[in-house]
């Protein structure tokens, strides 16, 4: 996944947008990837405060093990 962050004008809870491309296949596959990324974000113990985030899913986001997806998200957010 690609993570893009910007300071939030509201400075409170982070806002999240998840983006998939048509390269994923049909709508079912795109929605599955988006749901998995949102669930991984919801499971974060300490979400980044004061940031707006855009997650661009890669094709592997629909099939990779969920624990690995969560670890990748935590690592990406740790680099912010």
PyMOL commands that set and color helices and strands:
alter all, ss='L'
color gray80, all
select helices_A, chain A and resi 22-24+27-42+59-62+66-78
alter helices_A, ss='H'
color red, helices_A
select strands_A, chain A and resi 2-7+15-19+51-56
alter strands_A, ss='S'
color yellow, strands_A
deselect
rebuild
show_as cartoon
